[in-house]
């Protein structure tokens, strides 16, 4: 659940940051690669290219941050190891005297 909160918070941070500073990579690079010079859409005064760039940046950077967060959180710490029963371990056939 905490990972979802990290994902949403980082997405919103990079989405808003890209709206303010539109040259943050990799969103601007992808938009420049697929640029269509005939379209000039604006939504509430923000260009469509900036919104697409912001969505791409939000997704890419939030997934990277989530992977780093998951690695640093180390999910192995919360798990406990259970004893494993191995058949014939207590009565080893190799220990018999012949």
C-alpha positions as CSV (number, residue, x, y, z in Angstrom):
1,X,0.0,0.0,0.0
2,X,2.9,2.3,0.8
3,X,4.4,1.6,-2.6
4,X,1.2,2.8,-4.3
5,X,1.5,6.1,-2.3
6,X,5.1,6.5,-3.4
7,X,4.1,5.8,-7.1
8,X,1.2,8.4,-7.0
9,X,3.3,11.0,-5.2
10,X,6.2,10.7,-7.5
11,X,3.9,10.8,-10.6
12,X,2.3,14.0,-9.4
13,X,5.6,15.6,-8.6
14,X,7.1,14.8,-12.0
15,X,3.9,15.7,-13.8
16,X,3.7,19.1,-12.2
17,X,7.5,19.6,-12.6
18,X,7.3,18.9,-16.3
19,X,4.4,21.3,-16.8
20,X,6.5,24.1,-15.2
21,X,9.8,23.0,-16.8
22,X,8.9,21.2,-20.1
23,X,12.4,20.3,-21.1
24,X,12.8,17.4,-18.6
25,X,13.9,14.2,-20.3
26,X,12.7,11.6,-21.4
27,X,9.3,13.1,-22.1
28,X,10.5,15.9,-24.3
29,X,12.8,13.5,-26.3
30,X,9.8,11.2,-27.1
31,X,7.6,14.1,-28.0
32,X,10.3,15.6,-30.3
33,X,10.7,12.2,-31.9
34,X,7.0,12.0,-32.8
35,X,6.4,15.7,-33.3
36,X,3.5,16.6,-35.6
37,X,3.9,20.3,-36.5
38,X,0.3,20.6,-37.8
39,X,-1.4,20.2,-34.4
40,X,-1.5,23.0,-31.8
41,X,-3.9,21.8,-29.1
42,X,-4.1,23.7,-25.8
43,X,-5.9,22.6,-22.6
44,X,-6.4,25.4,-20.1
45,X,-3.4,27.3,-21.6
46,X,-1.1,24.3,-21.6
47,X,0.0,22.8,-24.9
48,X,-0.9,19.3,-25.7
49,X,2.8,18.4,-26.3
50,X,3.6,19.6,-22.7
51,X,0.8,17.4,-21.3
52,X,2.0,14.3,-23.2
53,X,5.6,15.0,-22.1
54,X,4.4,15.4,-18.5
55,X,2.5,12.1,-18.6
56,X,5.5,10.3,-20.0
57,X,7.8,11.8,-17.5
58,X,5.4,11.0,-14.6
59,X,5.1,7.4,-15.6
60,X,8.8,6.8,-16.4
61,X,10.3,8.5,-13.3
62,X,7.6,7.2,-10.9
63,X,8.3,3.6,-12.0
64,X,12.0,4.1,-11.6
65,X,11.5,5.6,-8.1
66,X,9.1,2.7,-7.2
67,X,11.7,0.1,-8.2
68,X,14.4,1.9,-6.2
69,X,12.0,2.2,-3.2
70,X,11.1,-1.5,-3.4
71,X,14.8,-2.5,-3.6
72,X,15.7,-0.3,-0.6
73,X,12.8,-1.5,1.5
74,X,14.1,-5.1,1.1
75,X,10.9,-7.2,1.2
76,X,13.1,-10.2,2.4
77,X,13.4,-8.7,5.9
78,X,9.7,-9.2,6.7
79,X,9.7,-12.9,5.8
80,X,10.5,-15.6,8.3
81,X,12.0,-18.9,7.3
82,X,10.1,-22.0,8.3
83,X,11.9,-25.2,9.0
84,X,12.0,-27.6,6.1
85,X,11.3,-31.3,6.7
86,X,13.5,-33.5,4.7
87,X,12.4,-37.2,4.5
88,X,14.9,-39.5,6.0
89,X,17.1,-36.8,7.5
90,X,16.6,-37.9,11.1
91,X,17.0,-41.6,10.2
92,X,19.9,-41.4,7.8
93,X,20.6,-44.6,6.0
94,X,24.3,-43.7,5.8
95,X,24.7,-43.9,9.5
96,X,23.8,-47.6,9.8
97,X,26.6,-49.9,10.8
98,X,26.9,-52.9,8.5
